[in-house]
Amino acid sequence: MLTLRQLRFLTAVAETLNFSRAADICYVSQPTLSAGIKELEERLGVQLIERTRRSVMLTPLGKEISARAQRLLLDAAAIETLAQARRNPFEGDLKLGSIPTIGPYLLPHALPAIHAAFPKLRVYLREEMTESLIKGLNAGRLDLVLIALPFETGALKILPLFEDGYQLASPSEWPAPQGAEALTQSGQLMLLEKGHCLQRHALAAYPGRISAAEDSFAATSLTTLTAMVSEGLGITLLPNLAVNAGVAGTEYVRLTPLPDACPRRVALAWRPGSGRSEAFQKLGALLQRTHRELADTAKPAEAADAE
């Protein structure tokens, strides 16, 4: 008999078209995933996936079965969630996804409070781009995601948490920048590479006033971006959340507040039919409290820098 596990393997391959990434999101080894797909094909007596050294694609029948499997997995997950929510929504496994420009700067500080408030809740963290998180949530692979708006979320339930403004990071050896005016200087602004929603949000901080940097200056993380600034390669916009968490903690980077910048909006999202909405609301309150504590802790340092 085919199993939900085999169907999960199939939908993961359909989502990623990559056996290695599919195994990763299923928390199994690649040989285990390959064996599960083979067992499913043998059980059904048909080929579902065409795989070469360079590409992976589903057969037409594989696509149809994968779509049906995804609906079946969602129904199975809903049954488990409803039962668990009836017992205790604050117990069991919680698969929480986050974008890379929020998770590392907020969740490590929030997890101790989450564990203290919900000791029987096992939180599994996943860091992905926004589009992948939304797909994973809709597919039932994730229970809850931490993202930044604006972004198209469809029918998902959205809980706004806080607004996250920006600071201008520039090399300390450069002349002190004059706020947002420095952003318009050609060839100086560096942003994250395409695919990160923060690139789009940073550009929207001053609508129509700044444009995307050259691809040669694109970075893969805020840590890399800050290192490039410290080496005198240019300037960038850093979200306050990351600054408060210490991403720019070096004497070679000068930070200039940008109070007039349009902030990004950090939010939690989950499926509207989830039976754990109450738990997600309380988790959101904890994340909001953590954000306030980080901001309050950073204020004395900002005041000292101003002096």
N, C-alpha and C positions, 0 to 999 in steps of 0.2 A: 504494500500500500504506500502511495506517495505521502510525504510528510510535510508539515508546515515549514520545517527547516530547509528541505529541498526547494520548496517554493520561494523561501526567502533568499536562498542562494541565486535562484533564477532572476528574481526581480532586482537584486543587487547588481548582477551582471548587465541586465537591461538598462539600469540607471547609469552605470559607469562605462560600459563597454570596455572594461579592463578587469582582468581576473585578480590582479594584485590589489587594486583599490576595492573591488567587491569583497574580497576576503577581509580586508581591513575593516570595512564598515560592518561586516558580519561578525567581527571579533574571532575569526578562525584563521588557520594557516591556508595558504593558497592550495596545497595538495588536498586538504580537507574539502575546500570548496569545489575543486575540480572533480573530486570523487563523488561529491553529492550531486553535481550536475550530471555526471555520467550515470549514476544510479537512477536519477529521474528520467533521463532519456531512455534507459533500458526498460524501466518500468512502463513508460508510455509507448515504447516501440517506435519513436520518431526522433529526428534530429531537431534540436531546439536552437543550437548555437553553432555558427560557423567560425572556426578559430584558425588563424594562421600565425606565423611568427610576427607579423606586423599589424594585424588587425583582429578585432572581435566584432561579430555582428550576429544578430538574431535572425533566424529563418522567419519567413512570413508566419508560419504556425507558431514559432517561438514567441513572436511579438504578441499574437493573440492570446496564447496561454499565459504569458507574463502579465498582460493586462488583467486577465481573470484572476490570476494568482494574487495580484496586488489588492484587488477588492476582497478576496478571501482572507488575506492576511490582516487587512484593516478590520474586517468583521471579527476575526479571532482576537485581535488586540482589544477591540471594543468590549468583547465579552469579558476578557481578563480585567480590563480597567473598571468596568461596572461592578464586577464582583469585589475587586480590591477596594474600590471607593466605598462600597457598602460596608466592608469590614473596617477599613481605616485608610483614608486617602493619603495619610502621612507615613505610610509604611510601604515597603517593597522597593523595587527598582525605579529610578527616574533617569531617563536618558535625556540629558540636557545638552543642546548644541549652542555654540556661540561663534560669532565672527572673531577673527584674530585681533581686531583693534579694540575689542571690549573685554573678552574673556580673561586674558592674562593680567589685565589691570584692575579687574573688579572681583572675579570669582575667587581667587586665592584669599582675598581679604574677607569675603562673605561666607566661605565654606565653614569656618569654625562656628559661626553663629547659626548656620543652617543645621549643622550636625548637633549643636546644643539644643536647638528648638525641636528638631525632628530626628531623634537618635536612631529610629528604626527605618529611616529613609536612606537608601543606598543611591548616591548620585554618581552617574557615569557621564563624564564630560567628553564632548566631541567638538573639535574646532574646524570649521569649514567656512567657505565663502557663503554669502547670503543666499544666492540662488540654490546652492546645494542643500543648505539648511531647510529652505522652504520645501524643496522636493522631498527631503528626508522626513519632514514633518507630515506632509500630505500622504506619503507612502507608509507611514506608521513606524518608520525606522527610529524616529525621535519622538519624544513626548512633549518637549518644550524647547523653544529656541530664544536666544538673546540676540537681538538684531538692532540695527539703526535705521530709522526712517528719515526721509521717504524711500519706500521700496514697495513694489506691488505685492500685496499679500493675499489677494483674493478674498475668500470667505473666512479666513482665519480670525480667531478671537485675538484682539490686541489689547495689551495692558501697558499704557505709557508709564515709564518710570521716571525719567528726568531728561532735561536738555543738557547737551554737552557742547560747550563753546570751544574756542580755539585760542592758542597762543602762537605768536610768531617766534620761531627758533632761528637764530642766526649765529654765525661764528663770533665768539667773544672778541676776536682781534679786529673785526670789521667795525666801522663807525656805527654808532647806535642807530638802528632803523627808526624811521618816523612812522610807526604803526603800519596801517594797511597800504600806505603809499609804496613801501618797499616791495610789495607783492607784484606791482605792475612793471618792475624793472626786468627787462627781457634777459633771459638766460640764467636767472638766479633761482627761480622757484623749482623745487623738486617735490614730487609726490610719489605715492605708492603706485605700483604698476597697475595696468588695466585689469579689471576683475575684482579689485577691492572697492567696495562701495564707498570707502572713505575718500577715494580719489574724487569721485563725483560730488560727495558731500563737501569736501574742502573747496572745490571750485564754486560750489553754490554758496559758500560762506559770504562771498561778495559777488552776487549775480551780475554777469556781464563785465566785470572789472578785471578778472584774471582769466588766463587760458591755461590749458594743459601744458606741462613741461615736456621737453623732448624725451623720447623713449630711452635714450642713453642714460638719463638721470633717474629712471624709475627704480624704486626699491621694493623689496619683497616684504619688509616689516618695518615697524616704527623704530625698532632698535637700530636697524641698518640705516634708516633715514637719518636718525640722530647722529650716528657715527659719521655719515657723509657730511653733515653740517659741521661737526666738530673738526673735520679736516679742511674746512674752508671751501668746500665744493659748491655751496649755495645755501639757500634758506628754505624753510618749509613751514607748514602749518601742523601743529601737534594738538590733538584734542586735550582738553583740560583733564579728562579722566586719566589719560596716560601720563600727563605731567604730574598730577597729584600722586600717582603711583611710583614716580621716580624715574621715568624713562629718560629724562634729560638731565640726570644727576651728574653733570660734569662741568668743570670750570671753563671748558672750551666752548660751551653753548650758552648764548644769552637768550632769555625768554622775555618777550614783550606781550603783555595782555592785549587782546583784541575784543573789547567789550561790544563793538558794533557789528561783529561778525554774526551771520545767521547760523545758529547752532544746529547740529544734528539731534534727532530725538531718539533716545534709547528706549527700547520697549521689549516686553516679552510677548511671544505669540504661541498659540496652541490651537488644536482643532476644536471647533465649536461644540462638537459632540462629546468631548472628553468628560469623564466622570470625576476629574480631579481639579476642577476649576477653583474650588475653595482653597486647595493646597497651593495652586499656582498663584492665587491672589496673595496669600501669606508669604510665599517665597518672594514675590515682587516687593512686598513691604520690607523684607529683610535686605534686599538689594538696594532699595532706596535709602535705607538707614546706613548701609555700608558706604554708599556714595557720599552721603552727607558727612560721615565721619572722615573719609579721605579728604574731602574738601576742607573741613575744619582743621585737620592736621596740617594741611599745606599752607594755610593762611599765615601762621607765624613766620614761616620761611619766606613767603612773598613779602611780608612787611619788612623783614630784615634786609632783603635784597633792595627794597625801595629806599631804605636809609643809606 
